[in-house]
């Protein structure tokens, strides 16, 4: 009895399909129809057979190989459909042969794959050039950067599945004794039958209401005029929590509410705990004042989304990946939000910090693949390490170079009437790496 061979699905490199497939066809008469179908002008046209409803232009895939290099890809289903379409339209006498099986990239060959869209031929050509440059830049870079880039793409993949509960958390402690917790904030996103559900909150420890910071901003709330005390009014009428109403609770209730929040969040599938620089906040969760049990917390994100489990995501790592930084210095939440163009107010309020952490996560996780997203946000900002116009790209890295006025709110007070300094080397016409 004959055995039925399993259908192998995967992806083909776009460059292999575009440049090589038609040349490998045994019947010369089949080459011109395939070449015309693969032409970049045709590929982005709404009448192309691979056009997807609701997508402007062409849909391809961006994959990351096991060696961290990126490749623009076509799915095996797309390749199969093109050969079927050519034959159905009687442009070929027989279905043309598939590319060599050695060209097929399957799951073990790839770290990540995600769809990407190109509206125009120019956008497609630019992406191909940029991918080639980035691959050269990333050769031999710090392994920490590659690890962060890997996490970034995993987070993007998990976020698009719209499953589980994503919970951004933040604690504030007295800056003269970090064991004394004063605030807790949370911002939750989950999905119920495709509908997005959001929740925010802010708790203040009643017994530590009068513990004011010396070195860190006091933004938990604002006290009104002292006469309110004598008029039997609530002296804490005005608050700094921008996304709801702050709640003042005693220490026992503070502990119980946080424990209940985590337990309830675990009921909706996998729980993603989102922090900005998680080290201290996880210690607070495990401290005697909170005592949340996290026996199975995992810091490595799964390749495939599980039905349960607790996973940690750090927006400081995500942003470091996005800006191309493999070093140990972490950006503050304020700096990250500034570069992501997320307006902030009254940071160091735990409720606000949790919500801005969630907004930063959403901004990055819902965007394009990492290199395309970086170029969209900060185009032509990854200069070579030497600064020379035609310096080699190999190992140059993909670190974004921000101007001083982008890094420092106070820089505008120093720049005078001449405006911020501009690095004119970024606009040299003879540089292959940077164009205006």
N, C-alpha and C positions, 0 to 999 in steps of 0.2 A: 504494500500500500504506500502510495507516495505521501511524503510529508509536506505540509503547507508551511512555507517559509514565513516567519514573522515580518510584519512591515516595520522597517526601521525609519524612524522620523528624527529629524534634526535640523541643521542649518548649513547653508553653503556661504562661503565668503562672497560678498558682492563682487569683489574684483575678479574672482575666479569665474563667476557667471558672466560678468560684463565683457571681460577680455578674452576668456579662453573657451567658453562653452561652444560658441558658434564655430570656432576654428577646429574643434574636435569632432564635428559632425561628419559622418562618412559620406553623406550625400551632399555635394556642393550646392544643389538647388535649395536645400533647407537653410543654408547659412544666412542668406539675405533676409528672409522673413523673421528669423530669430533676432538677428542684429537690429532690425528695425523695431521690434517689440521691446528690446532692451535699451534703445536710445533714451538718454536722460530726459529729453524734451517730451517724449512719448510717455515715459514712466510716471511723470508727475501730472499728466493730463487726466481730467475726470472721466474720459472715455476709455482709459486703459483697462484691460480685463482684470487687473489686480486692484483696481480702485476699490476702496472700502467705504461703504455708506457712512456718512457723517465725518469723514476725514478729508481735509483739504490737502490735495497733493498725494504723495506716495507714502505708504507705510512700509518701512523696513525694520530691521532689528539691530540693536547694538549689543554685542556680546563681549564678555571679558574672558580671555583664555586663562588657563591655569598659571601661565607665567605673567599674568596681570596685563598683558597687552590687549588692546581693544580692536575689534573688527566689526565692520558694517556687514550685516548678514541678510540673506533671504531664507525664509523657512523652506523646508523640503516640500511643504504643501503648496507654497507659491510656485516653486519650480515645476512641480508636477502639474499644476493647473495651467501653466503657460504652454507646456508641450501638448496638453489636451486641447487647449483653446486653438492653437495653431492648426491642429489636425481637424478640429470641428469646423473651423472657418475655411477648410480646404486650402490652407496656405502651405501645407505639407501633405505628401501622399500617405505617409504613415506617421505615427507618433515618433518624434525624434528621441534618440536615446538620452537617458539621464546622464548627468556628469558622473565621472568615475566615483565609485564608492569611497575611495581614499580621500576625496574632497569633502565628504560629509562630516560635519562636526556634531557629535552626539553629547548627551548630558555629561559624561565623564570628562569631556574636553573643555567644558565651559564652567566658569564660576557663576556668571549671571547673564541673563538675556532679558532685554526689555524693548518694547516697541518704540520707534522714533518716527517722526513725520517730517516730510520735506515738501514745502509748498511749491518750490521752484527748482529748476535745474541748477541755478547758481547756488542755492542753499545746499543742494546735494553735493556739488563739487567742492564747496567750501568745507563741508563736513569731512569729506574724504581726505583733504589736505590737512585739516586740523587733527584728525585721528592719527595720521602718519607722524605729524610733529610731536604729538603727545606721547606716542609710543617711544620715540627717540629720547624725549626728555626724561621719561620714567625709567630708562635703563639704568640699573645700579643704584636707584635712590634708596633712602633709608627704608628698611623693612617695616618700620612703624607706620610710615605713610601708606605703604601698600595695604597694611592691615586696616588702617582707617578707611581707605577707599573701598575696601571689601565690605566693611560694616555699612558704609554709606549706601551702597547698592543693595545690600540685604534689607536695610530699613525701607528703602524705596519700594522694593518688591513686596515686603510684608504690608506696608501701608496701603498699597493699591488693592489688596485683597479685602479690605474693609471688614476685618474680623477681630474678635477679641476686644479687650478694653485697654485704652492707652491713657495712662494716668501720670500727669506731670505733678511732682511734689516739690515742696520747698519748706525748709525750717529756718527760723531766725532764732538766734540765741543772744544772750547778753554778751557784749563784746569784751567785758572784763572777766567773764567766767563762762566759757562755752558749754559747760555742762547744764546751764540753766536755760531751758528752752522758753521762749516768750511768745512765739507765733508758729502757726502751721498753715500752709495754703495748698490748694489742689485745683487742678484743671483736668477734666476727664472728657474723652471722646470715645464713644462706642457706637455700634450700629445695630439697629433692630429692623430686620427685614428690608435692608437697604437704606433705611432712614438714619441719618446722622443725629446722634443725641449728645448734647454737651452739658457739662455741669461744672460750676466753679464754687469755691468756698474759701473762707478765711476764719481761723480760730485764734483768739488771743487768750493767753493764760491769765486768769483774773489775779492770782496771787502775785504775779510778776508785772502787773500793769505799770508800776512806778519804776521799773528797772530801765533806765534810759541809757542809751549808748554814748560812749565818749568818742569813738573813732569812726563809727559807721552811722549813716543817716538813720534818724528815728522817724520812720514812716508808717508805723503801725496804725496811727490815728492822730487826730488833732484835737487838743483840748480847747473848749470855748472859754469865754470870759469867766473869770473866777467868781463873779457875782451869781452865776448859774447855780452854784452850790447852795447859796443862801436862799435862792428862789425855788429850791427843791426840783431843779431841772437836771436832766442827765448831762454831766459836764463833758461827755464825749460824743456830742452830737455830730460833729464833722469827722469824716474818716477819709483815709487815703486809699482804701481798697476800691479799685476802679471798676470791678466786675461783679458787684453784689454788695451784700451787707455783712460787715464783720460781726462775728459772734464772740462774746466774752464768756468763757467757761472756766470752771475750776480745774485743778490739775487732774482729778480723777476722771472728770468728763472728757477732758482733752485727750487722755490716754484711751478711754473707751471709744470715743468717736473715731479716732484714727484707726484703731484695730477693726472696728466695724466697717469702715470705708474700704480697707484692703480686703477683708473677707468678702464683702459684697461684690467688689470688682472681680474677684477670682471666679465668680459664678458664671460669668459670660464668656467662657473660653479662656484662651491664653491672656495673661496680664502683662502688659509692657509698662514697666516703671520708668518714667522719663525724668532725668535730672539734668541740671547744668553743673558739671563737675560733681560726680556722684559720691565721692569718697566720704565727705562729712555727713551728707544727708542719710546715707545708709547706716552710718554709725548711730545717728539720732533715732532712726527707726528701730534699731536693736537696743537702744538705751533703756534703762529702767523707767524713765518717764513716759515711754511709748510702748516698748516691749512687743513689737510686731514680730511674729514668728515667720522667718523666711528660710526654712531649711533647704528648699529646693531652688533658690534663686540662681539664675544662670546669666553669666556675663557674655557668653558667646551666642549669637543669634542663630536660629536653626536655618538650614537650607530649605526645609519644607515646614510650613506652619502646622504646629501640633494642636490638639484639641484643648490642652491645658498647659500649665507651667507658668513660671514667673521669669521674665527676661528684663535685663537692665539696658537702657539706651541712654547715652550721654550726648547732649547737644553740643558740648564743647569739643568732643571727638568728631562729630559730624561736620562742624564748621571747620575744624582743622583740616579734615579731608578735603572739603570744598575749596579752601584757600591754598591747599597744597603744602601744609605744614606738617612735618614729621617730628618736630621738636617737642620738648616737654613743657613749654610755657602755654598755658591755656588762656584763651580770650575770656574776658568777663562777659556776663550776660548783656550788659549795657553795650559793649563794643560789638558783640555778635548781632544784636538787634539793629544797631546803627548801620552795619554793613549790609544787613538783609533788608534795610529800609522798613523796619517795623518801628513805628513811633512808640515811645515809652514815657511813663510818668511814675513818680514815686516808687522807684526801685528800692529794694530792701524792705518792702512790704511783702510778706510771704505769699499772700494771695496774688498780688500782682506778678511777683517773680515766677510763680508756678504757671500763670497764664501766659506770660511772655515766653517762657520756656516751651510751652505747647505751641505757641504761634511760630516760634523759630523752627521747631520740629516739622510742623505742617508745611512751612515755607520751603524747606529743603526736601522733605520726603515726597511732596506732591509735584516737584519740579522734574526737569529733564534728567537724563543720566549725568553723572558728576561733571565730566569735562564739558559737555554742551551747556550745562547749567552755569558753570564757572564763566564760560565765554560770553554767555548772554548777560550775566550780571556785571562782569568786569571785562569787557572786550579789550584784547591786545594789552593785557596787563602782566603777562608772564614773560618777562624779558630774560635773556640768557644771563647766567651767573656772572660773566665777565663784563657785561654791558656793551661789548663790542658789536657793531652792526651785523657782521656775518660770522659770529662765533659759532662753533659747532653746537648742535642741540643735544647730542648724546649726554645723558646724565644731568642735564641742566635743571631738571625739576620743573614743577608747574606752580611754583609759589607765586601768588598774586602780590604785586607791589602796590601798596596803597600810598597815596600822597599824605603828607603830614596833616593837612586840613581834614582828611577823612578819618584820621586816627584820634584827633584831639579836639574836643569842643572849644577849648580855649585858644586854639590856633588863630581863629579869626581876630582875636585881640592883638595878635603879634604881627600880622601880615601887612598892616598899614594900608595905604591907598593903592599899592601896586598889585594887590591880589595875591593868591597863593602861587608859589614857585611851580613851574612846569618843567618836567624832564623832557627836553626836546628830542632826546635820542629815541624816544618811543615813536616819533613821527618822521624818522629819516626815510627817505624814499628808497635808499639802497639796502634797507634791512629787509630780509626775507621773512623775519619773524614778527615784526611789528609794523602794522599799517594803520594810517589814520582812519 
